[in-house]
Amino acid sequence: MSRLLHRDTVPPVPAAELTVRSADGSRIHVELHGPEDAPAVVLAHGWTCNTRFWDAQIRDLAADHRVIAYDQRGHGLTPEPGPGGYSTDALADDLEAVLAATLAPGRRAVLAGHSMGGMTVMAAAARPGLREHAAAVLLCSTGSTRLTAEARVLPLRAGALRTRITTAVLGAKAPLGPVNPVSRRILKYATMGAGSAPDRVDACARIVHACPRRARVEWGHVLAELDLAAGVRELRVPTAVIAGTDDRLTPPVHARAIAAALPVGLGLTELAGMGHMTPVEAPEAVTAKIRELVAGYVATGTAAERKAATAEKEDVA
């Protein structure tokens, strides 16, 4: 299936691609875009997606940023892991491996995670690699716990029955089938706002339907049991949160709870009428927030470091 984000465009061409080995030996596909010495941004996509999900952000940011995007295990060009390879610890391992392979020691970046990508950041919050390399974080349309209890995809009253059925849907083994008008309508209802443009719905449908079934099912089981509340409290870097007001998968109640629990919270931005796929539905807003974080926590730090290095050279001279 096509991995294009928009049907009338081609994917951004990476400056380089590499394969990174995670702690368990799993191979992680990584794309590098933009100038090598520019302020760095790391993008982690969500469940059933791949790096193409970030195409709008990559196109904008790569002009003056080093953009690092990778396929989560089992998604896109990253192979499915072996037995026992699906867990939040594995997600954290993968992120640490990507950071170590793409950023020099001590170099900091803005980390942006959507949905399961945000959960990846929360899972890695206490890891040395994240604390070394994360200057700031953006969490998009994500949750830390009680995903099946709070999801509103099913038009049922909140309670045990809705939770049980939602859990079963997350782990359903049935194939998604081809992208067609029916599947696009279903995906739009479940993951996007009512006003989403048809081309963006189609793009998301093609990305989601391209996800291998085993990865979709295995990660669905992980999400159903998710509890990363402790990870939120360990995320001790400046962190902003974005959520769509009409998100059925991770309703704003999650974003509000995360924003309230963050040690260094930068506030919550709620995007009116947007669903779960905020980087695709509202690309300008998500990209602008990433740029804001870079300007506040990466670019200024880089300038200060250069100034200090220049002063040191002058003193030596």
C-alpha positions as CSV (number, residue, x, y, z in Angstrom):
1,M,0.0,0.0,0.0
2,S,1.0,3.6,-0.5
3,R,2.8,5.3,2.4
4,L,2.1,8.8,1.1
5,L,0.7,11.3,3.5
6,H,-1.1,13.3,0.7
7,R,-2.2,11.6,-2.5
8,D,-0.8,14.5,-4.7
9,T,2.7,14.6,-3.1
10,V,5.6,12.2,-2.6
11,P,7.2,11.5,0.8
12,P,10.0,13.9,1.9
13,V,13.4,12.5,0.8
14,P,15.6,11.9,3.8
15,A,19.1,13.2,3.9
16,A,20.1,9.8,5.2
17,E,18.6,6.5,6.5
18,L,20.0,4.1,9.0
19,T,19.2,1.0,10.9
20,V,19.6,1.2,14.7
21,R,19.8,-1.9,16.9
22,S,17.7,-1.8,20.1
23,A,18.6,-3.4,23.4
24,D,17.1,-6.8,22.4
25,G,18.7,-6.7,18.9
26,S,15.6,-5.5,17.1
27,R,16.3,-3.4,14.0
28,I,14.7,0.1,14.0
29,H,14.4,2.1,10.8
30,V,15.4,5.7,11.1
31,E,15.1,8.7,8.7
32,L,17.3,11.8,9.0
33,H,16.1,15.0,7.3
34,G,17.5,18.5,7.2
35,P,20.9,20.0,8.0
36,E,23.0,17.9,10.3
37,D,24.1,20.8,12.6
38,A,20.6,22.4,12.9
39,P,18.5,22.3,16.0
40,A,17.2,18.7,16.4
41,V,13.7,17.3,16.6
42,V,12.8,13.6,17.1
43,L,9.4,12.4,16.0
44,A,7.8,9.2,17.4
45,H,4.5,8.1,15.7
46,G,1.6,6.2,17.1
47,W,-0.1,2.9,17.0
48,T,-0.7,1.5,13.4
49,C,1.1,4.5,11.8
50,N,4.7,5.1,10.4
51,T,7.1,7.9,9.6
52,R,4.8,9.1,6.8
53,F,2.3,10.2,9.5
54,W,4.8,13.1,10.1
55,D,5.2,14.2,6.5
56,A,3.7,17.7,7.0
57,Q,6.0,18.4,10.0
58,I,9.0,17.0,8.2
59,R,8.4,19.1,5.1
60,D,8.2,22.3,7.2
61,L,10.8,21.6,9.8
62,A,13.6,20.1,7.7
63,A,14.4,23.4,6.1
64,D,16.0,24.6,9.3
65,H,16.0,21.7,11.7
66,R,17.6,18.2,11.9
67,V,14.5,16.1,11.9
68,I,14.8,12.5,13.1
69,A,11.8,10.2,12.5
70,Y,11.7,6.5,13.1
71,D,9.3,3.6,12.6
72,Q,8.2,2.0,15.8
73,R,8.8,-1.8,16.0
74,G,6.5,-3.7,13.7
75,H,5.5,-0.6,11.8
76,G,6.6,0.9,8.5
77,L,10.1,-0.3,7.6
78,T,10.9,-1.6,11.1
79,P,10.5,-5.4,11.3
80,E,8.2,-7.0,13.8
81,P,10.1,-8.1,16.9
82,G,10.6,-11.6,18.2
83,P,8.6,-13.2,21.0
84,G,8.3,-10.9,24.0
85,G,9.2,-7.9,21.9
86,Y,6.0,-6.0,22.5
87,S,6.1,-3.9,25.7
88,T,6.4,-0.3,26.9
89,D,10.0,-1.2,28.1
90,A,10.8,-2.2,24.5
91,L,9.4,1.2,23.2
92,A,11.6,3.0,25.7
93,D,14.6,0.8,24.6
94,D,14.0,1.7,21.0
95,L,13.8,5.5,21.7
96,E,17.0,5.4,23.7
97,A,18.7,3.5,20.9
98,V,17.5,6.1,18.3
99,L,18.7,9.0,20.5
100,A,22.1,7.5,21.1
101,A,22.6,6.7,17.4
102,T,21.5,10.1,16.0
103,L,22.5,12.6,18.6
104,A,26.1,13.3,19.8
105,P,26.7,12.9,23.6
106,G,25.0,15.8,25.3
107,R,23.2,17.1,22.3
108,R,19.6,17.9,23.1
109,A,16.5,17.8,21.0
110,V,12.7,18.4,21.1
111,L,10.9,15.0,21.3
112,A,7.4,14.9,19.8
113,G,5.3,11.8,20.3
114,H,1.8,11.2,19.0
115,S,-0.4,8.6,20.7
116,M,1.8,5.5,21.3
117,G,4.7,7.8,20.4
118,G,3.8,9.9,23.4
119,M,3.5,6.8,25.5
120,T,7.0,5.9,24.3
121,V,8.3,9.1,25.8
122,M,6.5,8.6,29.0
123,A,7.8,5.0,29.2
124,A,11.4,6.3,28.8
125,A,11.0,9.3,31.1
126,A,13.4,8.0,33.7
127,R,15.9,6.6,31.2
128,P,19.4,8.1,31.2
129,G,19.2,8.5,27.4
130,L,16.1,10.6,27.5
131,R,17.4,12.8,30.3
132,E,20.6,13.3,28.4
133,H,19.0,14.2,25.1
134,A,15.5,15.7,25.7
135,A,15.5,19.5,25.9
136,A,11.7,19.6,25.8
137,V,8.8,17.3,24.9
138,L,5.5,17.6,23.0
139,L,2.8,15.0,23.8
140,C,0.1,14.9,21.1
141,S,-3.2,13.1,21.5
142,T,-2.1,10.5,24.0
143,G,-2.9,9.0,27.4
144,S,-1.0,7.3,30.2
145,T,-3.6,4.9,31.7
146,R,-7.2,3.7,31.5
147,L,-7.3,3.9,27.7
148,T,-10.1,1.4,27.2
149,A,-12.1,2.8,30.1
150,E,-12.1,6.3,28.7
151,A,-12.2,5.7,25.0
152,R,-15.4,6.9,23.3
153,V,-15.2,5.1,20.0
154,L,-18.2,2.9,20.9
155,P,-21.5,4.7,21.3
156,L,-22.2,3.1,24.7
157,R,-22.5,4.5,28.2
158,A,-19.2,4.5,30.1
159,G,-18.8,1.3,32.2
160,A,-17.6,-2.3,32.3
161,L,-19.4,-3.3,29.1
162,R,-17.9,-0.6,27.0
163,T,-14.5,-1.2,28.5
164,R,-14.6,-4.9,27.7
165,I,-15.8,-4.4,24.1
166,T,-13.2,-1.6,23.5
167,T,-10.5,-4.0,24.8
168,A,-11.6,-6.6,22.4
169,V,-11.6,-4.2,19.5
170,L,-8.0,-3.1,20.3
171,G,-6.9,-6.7,20.1
172,A,-9.1,-7.8,17.2
173,K,-7.3,-10.1,14.8
174,A,-9.6,-9.5,11.8
175,P,-7.9,-7.9,8.9
176,L,-8.7,-4.2,8.1
177,G,-9.1,-5.0,4.4
178,P,-8.6,-2.5,1.6
179,V,-9.0,1.2,1.7
180,N,-12.4,2.1,0.3
181,P,-15.3,4.5,1.1
182,V,-16.6,2.3,3.9
183,S,-13.2,1.9,5.6
184,R,-12.5,5.6,5.2
185,R,-15.8,6.5,6.9
186,I,-15.1,4.0,9.8
187,L,-11.5,5.4,10.3
188,K,-12.8,9.0,10.2
189,Y,-15.4,8.3,12.8
190,A,-13.0,6.5,15.1
191,T,-9.9,8.7,14.8
192,M,-10.6,12.1,13.2
193,G,-12.8,15.2,13.6
194,A,-16.1,15.5,11.6
195,G,-14.6,18.4,9.5
196,S,-11.5,16.5,8.4
197,A,-10.7,17.0,4.7
198,P,-11.1,13.9,2.5
199,D,-7.5,13.9,1.4
200,R,-6.3,13.8,5.0
201,V,-8.8,11.0,5.9
202,D,-7.6,9.0,2.9
203,A,-3.9,9.6,3.9
204,C,-4.6,8.3,7.4
205,A,-6.6,5.3,6.2
206,R,-3.7,4.3,3.9
207,I,-1.2,4.6,6.7
208,V,-3.3,2.7,9.2
209,H,-4.3,-0.1,6.7
210,A,-0.6,-0.6,5.8
211,C,0.2,-1.6,9.4
212,P,0.9,-5.4,9.7
213,R,-1.9,-7.2,11.4
214,R,0.3,-8.9,14.0
215,A,1.9,-5.5,15.1
216,R,-1.6,-3.9,15.3
217,V,-2.9,-6.8,17.5
218,E,0.1,-7.1,19.8
219,W,0.4,-3.4,20.4
220,G,-3.4,-3.3,20.9
221,H,-3.0,-5.7,23.8
222,V,-0.2,-3.6,25.3
223,L,-2.3,-0.4,25.1
224,A,-5.3,-2.1,26.7
225,E,-3.2,-2.8,29.8
226,L,-1.2,0.5,29.8
227,D,-0.3,2.3,33.0
228,L,2.4,5.0,32.6
229,A,1.2,7.3,35.3
230,A,4.5,7.0,37.0
231,G,6.3,7.9,33.8
232,V,4.4,11.2,33.6
233,R,5.7,12.1,37.0
234,E,9.2,11.2,35.9
235,L,9.1,13.4,32.8
236,R,11.3,16.1,34.3
237,V,11.8,18.2,31.2
238,P,9.6,21.1,29.9
239,T,6.6,19.4,28.3
240,A,3.7,20.7,26.3
241,V,0.5,18.8,25.6
242,I,-1.8,19.0,22.6
243,A,-5.2,17.3,22.2
244,G,-8.2,17.4,19.9
245,T,-11.5,18.2,21.6
246,D,-13.3,15.5,19.5
247,D,-10.7,12.7,20.1
248,R,-12.6,9.5,20.7
249,L,-9.5,7.2,21.1
250,T,-7.8,9.3,23.8
251,P,-10.3,11.9,24.9
252,P,-9.1,15.2,26.4
253,V,-9.6,13.8,29.9
254,H,-6.2,12.1,29.4
255,A,-4.4,15.2,28.2
256,R,-5.8,17.2,31.1
257,A,-4.6,14.6,33.6
258,I,-1.2,14.4,32.1
259,A,-0.9,18.2,32.0
260,A,-1.8,18.4,35.6
261,A,0.7,15.8,36.7
262,L,3.7,16.9,34.7
263,P,6.6,18.2,36.9
264,V,7.5,20.9,34.3
265,G,4.3,21.4,32.4
266,L,4.0,24.0,29.7
267,G,0.3,23.8,29.5
268,L,-2.4,22.1,27.4
269,T,-3.6,23.2,23.9
270,E,-7.0,21.9,23.0
271,L,-7.7,22.0,19.3
272,A,-11.4,22.6,18.7
273,G,-13.1,20.0,16.4
274,M,-10.0,17.9,16.0
275,G,-9.9,14.2,16.6
276,H,-7.0,11.8,17.5
277,M,-4.8,12.4,14.4
278,T,-3.8,16.0,15.3
279,P,-0.4,16.1,13.4
280,V,-2.4,15.3,10.2
281,E,-5.7,17.1,11.0
282,A,-4.0,20.3,12.3
283,P,-0.4,20.2,11.0
284,E,0.2,23.9,11.3
285,A,-0.7,24.0,15.0
286,V,1.5,20.9,15.8
287,T,4.4,22.2,13.8
288,A,4.1,25.7,15.3
289,K,4.3,24.1,18.8
290,I,7.4,22.1,17.9
291,R,9.0,25.3,16.6
292,E,8.1,27.1,19.8
293,L,9.7,24.4,21.9
294,V,12.8,24.4,19.7
295,A,13.1,28.2,20.0
296,G,12.7,28.1,23.7
297,Y,14.7,25.1,24.7
298,V,17.1,24.0,21.9
299,A,18.0,27.0,19.7
300,T,18.7,29.3,22.6
301,G,20.8,26.6,24.3
302,T,22.8,26.0,21.1
303,A,23.4,29.8,20.8
304,A,24.6,30.0,24.4
305,E,26.9,27.0,23.9
306,R,28.4,28.6,20.8
307,K,28.9,31.9,22.6
308,A,30.6,30.2,25.5
309,A,32.8,28.3,23.1
310,T,33.8,31.5,21.3
311,A,34.6,33.2,24.5
312,E,36.7,30.3,25.7
313,K,38.7,30.4,22.4
314,E,39.2,34.2,22.8
315,D,40.5,33.7,26.4
316,V,43.0,31.1,25.2
317,A,44.1,33.4,22.4
